């Protein structure tokens, strides 16, 4: 439920920016900061909780953070392009709102009480 709460805080912040961008800017930024802070904190926590040992933790962390930082690095450029193409912030903010749906779904998946399974590619030699 914490994953959903973080996404809800972000959704309220994005919706606020869409509906009253100047009127509640400090509130919207606070909600976004709390929601995004919760999301990254939970993501890092789930890495540790879902791995059975230190080796798997390192492997899972490397995979998850590689994907996450690539996404974080390309996201601003993509949203900037969408902003330029649409001529405003309505479409980019709507895209961010829509992306909260898969964020919640993946958060629920990561929150399941189980460890990642070791595959043949991850198995130690011998």
ABEGO torsion letter per residue (X at the ends): XAAAAAAAAAAAAAAAAAABAAAAAAAAAAAAAAAAAAAAAAAAAAAAAABABAAAAAAAAAAAAAAAAAAAAAAAAAAAAAAAAAGBAAAAAAAAAAAAAAAAAAAAAAABBBBBBBBAAABBBX
